[in-house]
Amino acid sequence: MSRSILRPALLSLLAAGALAACGGQPPQQAGGPGQVTVVTLKAEPLTLTRELTGRATGYQVAEVRPQVSGIVARRLFTEGSVVKQGQPLYQLDDAAYRAQANSARAQLARAEASANAARLAARRSSELVKSRVISVQDDENAQAAWKQAEADVGAARAALDAANVTLGYARITAPIGGQIGKSTVTQGALVSAGQAEALATINQLDPIYIDVSQSSAELLQLRRDLAAGRLQGASELPVDIVLEDGSTYAHKGTLEFSEVSVDPGTGSYALRVRVDNPEQMLMPGMFVRAVLGSAVRQDALLVPMQGIARDPRGNASAMVVDGEGKVALRQVTVSRSIGDKWLVEDGLKAGDKVIVEGLQKIGPGMPVQATEKGAEAAKPAAPPAPAAKQ
C-alpha cells in the first residue's frame, strides 16, 4: 500500500481510540468562576510616623578654660571619667595670687585700725564740743575723718574679696557634672585667661539630645492636613530611637522643640528629641534615626502591597470584587508604605474586597469566587475518611 493510503487510515484509528477512551464524548473546556483571595478593607486609627536621621549631642556641654594665667601644677582628674559639678580639675601655681591675697588682707587690717582710731577721736570730739573746749569745725572734721576711715575699710575688704576670687580661680573646677574628655594640657604647661583652646570638655550624657531635621515641604503638607481635619495632632507621642545596627533603643524620647526657621541651604528645619541615657549607650556624635509620630488618622485604609499594581506611567490600580461577584478595576492613590501595606488616599473605601492572590488568571468583568485571606487557615481540618471494610 502507498503512503497516501496508510496516513488517513492511521489518523482514523487514533481518533477512534481517543473517543473510546473518553466514553465516546469529545473533550470540553473547563468553565466556572475563578478562585481568588481577597482582603476586606477596614477603617482603623493609624499613627503616621516619620523616620528622620540625626546625631546625638550632649544635654549640656561645657568647655573648661582658665580664668587666670599660670603654670599647671597638677591635673586632678582621670581622663574619660565622670566628674561632679564643682570638682577640682586643675591646680595652677598660685604663689603670686596668694601673696596678693595676703597683701589685701594686711591692707584691710590697717584700714580697720585707722577706722578704730578715727572712731575714738570722733567720740572724744563730740564730748569736747559740748563743753566748748573745741570748735564745731574741729568736731565736724573729726566726724568726717571717722566716716572716711570706715569707707577705707570697705574698700580694703572689697580688694581682699577680689584677691580671694583670683586665688580661687587658680584651682579650676568642673562647671557641670558629666563625662570629661581628654586633657589638652599637661603638668607644667602655661595657660592664660581667655585662651581659645579649652583645657577639657565635659558632656552631660544623661539625658541626651538627638538633633534631627525634617523637610519643610512635609511640614506644609502636615499643616494642611491638620487644618482640613484629615489628621489629628500627635506631638505628645513618644519617639523611638533606632541605633546604627538597626536595633531599637530601650528608652523612648520626647520631642523638645522645633526650630522656628528653615535652613535656606537645605530646605529643612531642625527638631530636638530628649532621650534618657542611664547606660550612656548613646554618645555625642553617634548617628541614629528617630521615628516620630507626626499625626493620627482616625479612618485610615491600609491595602496589602501585592494588591496594588502600577502601569508604566506609575499610576496605581487595584482589582476588587464587586457586589455581583465580578472583577472590577479601580484607579487608586496611595501615599506611603506602612510595613507591607500601602496607605490609601483615594479610590477605595472601607468594605471593598481587594484581590491579593489569583490576579494572573482574572480580568475586569470576570466572575470569581472570593475567599478571605486567612480564612482557609482558620478552617478546622476535615476528619479522616473511615477505612473501607474488607
C-alpha positions in Angstrom: 0.0 0.0 0.0 1.2 3.5 -0.7 1.9 6.2 2.0 -1.1 8.3 0.8 -3.4 5.4 1.8 -1.8 4.5 5.1 -1.7 8.0 6.7 -5.5 8.7 6.6 -6.2 5.2 7.9 -3.8 5.7 10.9 -5.3 9.1 11.8 -8.8 7.5 11.8 -7.7 4.7 14.1 -6.1 7.2 16.6 -9.3 9.4 16.6 -11.5 6.3 17.3 -9.2 5.3 20.2 -9.4 8.7 21.8 -13.2 8.8 21.5 -13.5 5.3 23.1 -11.2 6.4 26.0 -13.5 9.4 26.7 -16.6 7.4 26.7 -17.5 8.3 23.2 -17.7 12.1 24.1 -15.4 14.9 22.8 -13.4 16.8 25.5 -14.9 20.0 26.8 -13.1 23.2 28.2 -13.4 23.7 31.9 -15.6 26.7 33.0 -17.0 28.3 36.1 -15.7 31.3 38.2 -12.1 31.7 39.0 -10.7 31.3 42.5 -9.2 34.4 44.1 -8.1 35.5 47.6 -9.3 38.9 48.8 -8.7 41.3 51.8 -11.7 43.3 53.0 -10.6 46.8 53.8 -11.4 48.2 57.3 -11.0 51.8 58.5 -8.9 52.0 61.6 -6.9 54.6 63.6 -3.3 54.9 62.4 -0.5 56.9 63.8 1.6 58.4 61.0 5.3 58.3 61.7 8.3 59.7 60.1 11.8 58.3 60.3 14.4 61.0 60.4 18.2 60.8 60.6 20.2 62.7 63.2 23.1 62.7 65.6 23.3 62.6 69.3 24.6 65.7 71.2 25.3 66.3 74.9 22.4 67.5 77.0 24.9 70.1 78.5 28.4 70.7 77.1 31.0 72.8 78.9 34.5 73.7 77.7 36.8 74.1 80.6 39.0 77.2 80.2 41.3 79.1 82.7 40.1 82.4 84.1 43.6 83.4 85.3 47.1 82.8 83.8 49.6 80.5 85.4 51.5 77.2 85.2 49.6 74.0 85.6 50.9 72.5 88.8 48.7 69.3 88.8 45.9 67.6 86.9 43.3 66.4 89.4 41.0 64.1 87.3 41.2 61.0 85.2 40.6 61.4 81.5 37.3 59.9 80.4 35.9 59.6 83.9 32.6 61.1 85.3 33.1 64.3 87.3 30.7 66.2 89.5 29.9 69.8 89.4 32.4 71.8 91.4 35.0 69.0 91.4 38.6 70.3 91.1 40.2 69.6 87.7 43.4 71.6 87.6 45.6 73.3 90.1 47.7 76.3 88.9 50.7 77.6 90.6 49.0 80.2 92.9 52.0 81.6 94.8 51.6 85.1 93.3 47.9 85.1 93.8 48.2 84.0 97.4 50.7 86.8 98.0 48.2 89.3 96.6 45.5 88.0 98.8 47.8 88.3 101.9 48.7 91.9 100.9 45.0 92.7 100.6 44.3 91.2 104.0 47.1 93.3 105.6 45.6 96.5 103.9 42.2 95.6 105.4 43.8 95.2 108.9 45.5 98.6 108.5 42.2 100.3 107.4 40.3 98.7 110.3 42.9 100.0 112.8 42.7 103.5 111.3 39.0 103.4 111.4 39.0 102.4 115.1 41.3 105.4 115.9 39.1 107.7 113.9 36.1 106.4 115.7 37.6 107.1 119.2 38.7 110.6 118.1 35.3 111.4 116.8 33.7 110.2 120.1 36.0 112.4 122.2 35.4 115.4 119.9 31.7 115.1 120.3 32.1 115.3 124.1 34.6 118.2 123.9 32.4 120.3 121.6 29.6 120.2 124.2 31.8 121.9 126.8 33.1 124.3 124.1 36.7 123.1 124.5 37.0 122.7 120.8 35.2 124.4 118.0 32.3 123.0 116.0 34.6 123.0 112.9 37.1 120.7 114.6 34.3 118.3 115.7 32.9 118.1 112.2 36.4 117.3 110.8 36.8 114.5 113.3 33.4 113.0 112.4 34.3 113.2 108.7 37.6 111.5 109.3 35.8 108.7 111.0 33.4 108.1 108.1 36.3 108.3 105.6 38.2 105.6 107.6 35.1 103.4 107.6 34.9 103.8 103.8 38.6 102.8 103.5 37.7 99.7 105.5 35.0 98.8 102.9 37.4 99.4 100.0 40.1 97.2 101.6 37.6 94.4 102.3 36.4 94.5 98.6 40.1 94.3 97.5 40.6 91.3 99.7 37.5 89.6 98.2 38.8 90.2 94.7 42.2 88.8 95.6 40.5 85.7 97.1 38.4 85.3 94.0 41.5 85.4 91.8 43.2 83.0 94.1 40.2 80.7 93.8 40.5 80.7 90.0 43.9 79.1 90.3 42.0 75.9 91.2 39.9 75.2 88.1 36.7 73.2 88.9 34.1 71.5 86.8 31.2 73.9 85.8 28.8 71.0 85.2 28.7 67.3 86.0 29.2 64.7 83.3 31.8 62.8 81.4 35.1 64.6 80.8 37.2 64.0 77.8 41.0 64.1 77.3 43.1 67.0 78.7 44.8 69.2 76.1 47.5 70.3 78.6 49.9 68.5 80.9 51.6 69.5 84.1 54.0 72.4 83.6 52.1 73.9 80.7 51.4 77.6 80.7 47.8 78.6 80.4 46.3 82.1 80.1 43.0 83.7 80.8 40.7 83.9 77.7 42.7 81.4 75.6 40.9 79.9 72.6 41.8 76.3 73.3 39.8 74.5 76.0 41.6 72.6 78.6 39.0 69.8 78.5 35.4 69.3 77.5 32.6 67.9 79.8 29.5 66.3 78.3 26.4 65.6 80.3 25.1 62.3 78.7 22.0 61.5 80.8 19.7 62.7 79.4 21.0 63.3 75.9 19.7 65.2 72.8 19.0 63.8 69.3 19.1 66.6 66.7 17.3 65.7 63.5 16.0 67.7 60.5 12.7 67.4 58.5 11.8 68.8 55.1 9.8 72.0 55.1 7.6 70.5 52.3 6.5 67.7 54.6 5.7 70.3 57.4 3.5 72.3 55.0 1.6 69.2 53.9 1.1 68.1 57.5 -0.3 71.5 58.5 -2.7 71.4 55.5 -4.0 68.0 56.6 -4.4 69.1 60.2 -6.2 72.3 59.1 -8.5 70.2 56.8 -9.4 67.8 59.7 -8.0 64.8 57.9 -5.4 64.3 60.7 -5.2 65.0 64.4 -2.1 66.3 66.1 0.2 63.8 67.9 3.1 65.9 69.3 3.0 64.2 72.7 3.6 60.7 71.3 6.9 59.1 72.4 9.8 58.9 69.9 11.5 55.6 69.1 15.3 55.7 68.6 16.9 53.3 66.1 20.6 52.7 66.6 23.3 52.3 63.9 23.0 48.5 64.0 19.2 48.6 63.3 18.1 47.8 66.9 15.6 49.9 68.8 16.9 51.8 71.8 15.3 50.7 75.1 14.3 54.2 76.2 11.9 56.3 74.3 12.4 60.0 73.7 10.2 63.1 73.8 10.1 66.0 71.3 11.6 69.0 73.0 11.2 71.7 70.4 11.1 72.5 66.7 13.1 75.3 65.0 11.2 78.4 64.0 13.2 79.0 60.8 14.1 76.9 57.8 17.6 76.4 56.7 17.9 78.1 53.3 20.7 75.8 52.2 18.9 72.5 52.8 15.2 73.5 52.9 14.7 71.7 56.2 14.1 72.7 59.8 15.6 71.3 63.0 14.0 69.2 65.7 15.4 68.2 69.0 14.5 65.0 70.9 15.4 64.3 74.5 16.2 60.7 75.5 17.1 59.2 78.9 20.5 57.6 78.7 21.3 56.0 82.0 23.5 53.3 80.5 25.3 56.0 78.4 24.9 53.9 75.3 24.3 57.0 73.2 27.4 59.1 72.8 27.8 62.6 71.3 28.3 62.4 67.5 26.6 59.0 67.2 24.4 58.5 64.1 20.9 57.4 64.9 17.4 57.5 63.4 14.4 58.9 65.2 10.8 57.6 64.5 8.5 60.5 65.3 4.7 60.3 65.4 3.5 63.3 63.4 -0.3 62.9 63.4 -3.2 60.4 63.8 -5.6 59.4 61.1 -8.8 58.0 62.5 -10.2 56.3 59.4 -7.0 55.1 57.6 -7.3 52.4 55.0 -4.3 50.0 54.5 -4.1 47.7 51.5 -1.5 44.9 51.1 1.2 45.8 48.6 0.5 42.7 46.5 -3.0 44.1 45.8 -1.6 47.3 44.1 -0.3 47.2 40.6 1.3 50.1 38.6 1.4 50.8 34.9 4.4 52.1 33.0 3.5 55.7 34.0 3.4 54.8 37.6 -0.4 55.0 38.1 -1.6 52.7 40.8 -4.7 50.4 40.4 -6.3 47.5 42.3 -8.7 44.7 41.4 -11.7 44.3 43.6 -14.7 42.0 43.7 -17.9 44.0 43.3 -21.4 43.2 44.7 -22.2 40.9 41.8 -19.1 38.8 42.3 -17.3 40.1 39.3 -13.9 41.7 39.0 -13.7 45.5 38.8 -10.7 47.7 38.2 -10.1 50.7 40.4 -7.7 53.5 40.0 -6.3 54.3 43.4 -4.0 56.8 45.0 -1.5 55.7 47.7 0.8 58.0 49.7 3.2 56.0 51.9 4.1 52.5 52.9 3.3 51.2 56.4 5.2 47.9 56.8 4.0 45.6 54.0 0.9 47.8 53.2 0.1 51.0 51.3 -1.9 53.8 52.9 -4.8 54.6 50.6 -5.7 58.2 49.9 -8.4 57.8 47.2 -10.1 55.1 45.0 -11.0 52.6 47.7 -13.3 52.6 50.7 -14.0 50.5 53.7 -15.7 47.2 52.8 -14.0 46.9 49.4 -12.7 43.4 48.7 -9.2 43.8 47.2 -7.9 40.8 45.3 -4.4 39.9 46.5 -4.0 36.4 45.1 -5.0 34.9 41.7 -4.5 38.1 39.8 -2.8 36.3 36.8 -6.0 34.4 35.9 -8.6 37.1 36.0 -9.6 40.3 34.2 -12.2 43.0 34.6 -15.8 41.8 34.3 -15.0 38.1 35.0 -17.0 36.3 37.7 -14.9 35.0 40.5 -15.3 33.0 43.7 -13.6 35.0 46.5 -12.0 33.6 49.7 -11.0 36.0 52.5 -7.2 35.8 53.2 -6.6 33.8 56.2 -10.0 32.1 56.2 -8.5 28.8 54.8 -6.0 28.6 57.7 -8.8 29.3 60.2 -11.0 26.4 59.0 -10.7 23.2 61.0 -9.1 20.2 59.2 -11.5 17.7 57.8 -11.8 14.4 59.7 -10.1 11.4 58.0 -12.3 9.2 55.9 -13.3 5.8 57.5 -11.3 2.9 56.4 -13.1 0.6 53.9 -14.3 -2.8 55.3 -12.8 -5.9 53.8 
